[in-house]
Amino acid sequence: MAQKRTVRRTIKNIQRVKTWQLVVLLILMGFVSATFLRLNNVGMVQRRDAVIAADKQGNAEATRNRVLDLQRYVSAHMNTSQNDVYLSAQYERDKAALVQQAAASGESGEVINAKVDAICKPQFSGYNQGYVQCFAREYAKYAPGHDPVSQVKMPDTEKYRFVFTSPLWSPDFAGFSLLICVVIVAVIIGRVFALGVLRLLLKSKYQDI
């Protein structure tokens, strides 16, 4: 009889916290967790945009610092993985420099190089793809039969591409709020399971007491 009362008391204690209350708490924590995960992603996008902006400005040191900042942030925050960051402006600048070096192979080449640069540079904001094409086109007018672009081995594009992967879980607001959600789900499942077992035990083992 005492054992039966103990089982009933345990059931009553478990039932003090209602399942719907746990579900409401789970929904609220789910919203909080989703918010922090979103903020993590926004922080990554801001740092990625900073990398792209520094690349366009042409400051190699600033670009390197922004890339390192992005890497540190992604490695320390969940939900921040990005496809890639491509330093397209730096690639075009390096490619244009190689084309100019190939064209200026001699004294006459340096003179032509300066003339062509004076023609193309005002037409384009920076050493982009349009500048390279203009350089090759104008250079061919001064030196027929010579294409400086075809003589150059272009840089490896993968050296200008960065891909960082975030951890599956991180010890930040997003990580801890997600962990709380997992705990609440475990409590709900454990509660339902415990009540089922105790009620089954009460009906089968103590029904004759």
C-alpha positions in Angstrom: 0.0 0.0 0.0 2.9 2.4 0.8 4.5 1.6 -2.5 1.2 2.5 -4.3 1.0 5.8 -2.5 4.6 6.5 -3.4 3.9 5.9 -7.1 0.8 8.1 -7.0 2.8 10.8 -5.2 5.5 10.6 -7.9 2.9 10.9 -10.6 1.3 13.9 -8.9 4.7 15.6 -8.5 5.5 15.1 -12.2 2.1 16.5 -13.2 2.7 19.7 -11.3 4.5 21.0 -14.4 2.1 20.7 -17.3 3.2 19.6 -20.7 1.6 22.6 -22.4 3.7 24.8 -20.1 6.9 23.1 -21.3 5.7 23.5 -24.9 5.1 27.2 -24.5 8.6 27.6 -22.9 10.1 25.6 -25.8 8.4 27.9 -28.3 9.7 31.0 -26.5 13.2 29.6 -26.3 13.0 28.5 -29.9 12.3 32.1 -30.9 15.2 33.4 -28.8 17.5 30.8 -30.2 16.5 31.6 -33.8 17.1 35.3 -33.1 20.6 34.8 -31.8 21.4 32.4 -34.8 20.2 35.2 -37.1 22.4 37.7 -35.3 25.4 35.4 -35.7 24.7 35.2 -39.5 24.3 39.0 -39.7 27.6 39.5 -38.0 29.3 37.2 -40.6 27.7 39.1 -43.5 28.9 42.4 -42.1 32.5 41.1 -41.8 32.3 39.6 -45.3 31.1 42.9 -46.8 34.0 44.6 -45.0 36.4 42.2 -46.8 34.9 43.0 -50.1 35.0 46.8 -49.4 38.6 46.6 -48.4 39.4 44.6 -51.5 37.8 47.3 -53.7 39.8 50.0 -52.0 43.1 48.2 -52.9 44.6 48.3 -49.4 46.3 44.9 -49.1 46.9 45.3 -45.3 43.4 46.3 -44.6 42.0 43.4 -46.7 44.2 40.9 -44.9 43.0 42.2 -41.5 39.4 42.0 -42.6 39.9 38.4 -43.8 41.4 37.4 -40.5 38.6 39.1 -38.7 36.0 37.1 -40.7 37.9 33.9 -40.1 38.0 34.4 -36.3 34.3 35.3 -36.2 33.2 32.3 -38.3 35.3 29.8 -36.3 33.8 31.0 -33.0 30.1 31.3 -33.9 27.7 28.8 -35.2 25.4 29.4 -38.2 28.1 31.6 -39.9 29.4 29.4 -42.7 29.6 31.2 -46.0 30.0 29.9 -49.6 33.2 31.8 -50.2 34.8 35.3 -50.3 36.5 36.1 -53.6 39.0 39.0 -53.8 38.0 39.8 -57.4 39.4 43.3 -57.3 42.8 42.1 -56.0 42.9 39.4 -58.7 42.2 42.0 -61.5 44.9 44.3 -60.1 47.4 41.5 -60.1 46.4 40.4 -63.5 46.7 43.9 -64.9 50.2 44.2 -63.4 51.3 41.0 -65.0 50.0 42.2 -68.4 51.9 45.5 -68.0 55.1 43.7 -67.1 54.8 41.4 -70.1 54.2 44.4 -72.4 57.1 46.4 -71.0 59.7 43.8 -71.9 62.0 46.4 -73.4 62.5 50.1 -73.7 60.1 50.5 -76.6 57.7 48.3 -74.7 57.8 50.6 -71.7 57.0 53.6 -73.9 54.0 51.8 -75.5 53.0 50.6 -72.1 52.8 54.1 -70.7 50.9 55.4 -73.7 48.4 52.5 -73.5 48.0 53.0 -69.8 47.3 56.7 -70.3 44.5 55.8 -72.7 42.8 53.0 -70.7 43.2 54.2 -67.1 40.8 57.2 -67.4 38.1 54.9 -68.9 38.0 52.4 -66.0 37.9 52.8 -62.2 40.8 50.5 -61.3 42.5 47.6 -62.9 39.5 45.5 -63.7 38.6 43.1 -66.6 37.6 46.1 -68.8 41.0 47.7 -68.2 42.9 44.5 -69.2 40.9 44.1 -72.4 41.4 47.8 -73.3 45.1 47.4 -72.6 45.4 44.4 -74.9 43.4 46.1 -77.6 45.3 49.4 -77.6 48.7 47.7 -77.2 48.0 45.7 -80.4 47.6 49.0 -82.3 51.1 50.2 -81.3 52.7 46.8 -81.6 50.8 44.8 -84.3 51.0 41.1 -83.8 51.7 41.3 -80.1 49.1 40.4 -77.5 50.4 40.8 -74.0 47.5 39.0 -72.5 48.2 35.8 -74.3 51.8 35.9 -73.1 50.9 36.0 -69.5 50.2 33.1 -67.1 47.3 34.4 -65.1 47.3 34.1 -61.3 45.5 31.1 -59.7 42.0 32.2 -58.8 41.8 29.8 -55.9 44.5 31.8 -54.1 42.1 34.7 -54.0 39.2 32.6 -52.7 38.5 32.0 -49.0 36.0 29.6 -47.5 35.5 29.3 -43.7 33.3 26.8 -41.9 31.5 27.5 -38.6 31.3 25.0 -35.7 28.2 22.9 -35.2 27.9 24.4 -31.7 29.5 27.4 -30.2 29.5 28.7 -26.5 27.7 31.9 -27.3 24.1 33.2 -26.8 22.9 31.2 -29.8 24.6 28.0 -28.7 23.4 28.2 -25.1 19.8 29.1 -26.1 19.8 26.1 -28.5 21.1 23.9 -25.7 18.3 25.0 -23.5 15.8 24.1 -26.2 17.3 20.6 -26.4 17.1 20.2 -22.6 13.4 21.3 -22.7 12.6 18.7 -25.4 14.4 16.1 -23.3 12.3 17.0 -20.3 9.1 16.8 -22.2 10.0 13.4 -23.6 11.2 12.2 -20.2 8.0 13.5 -18.5 5.7 11.7 -21.0 7.7 8.5 -20.7 7.9 8.6 -16.9 4.2 9.2 -16.6 3.4 6.4 -18.9 5.6 3.9 -17.1 4.3 4.9 -13.6 0.6 4.7 -14.7 1.3 1.3 -16.3 3.0 0.2 -13.1 0.1 1.5 -11.0 -2.5 -0.3 -13.1 -0.7 -3.6 -13.4 1.4 -4.2 -10.3 -0.6 -2.4 -7.6 -4.2 -2.8 -8.9 -5.0 -5.4 -6.3 -3.5 -3.4 -3.4 
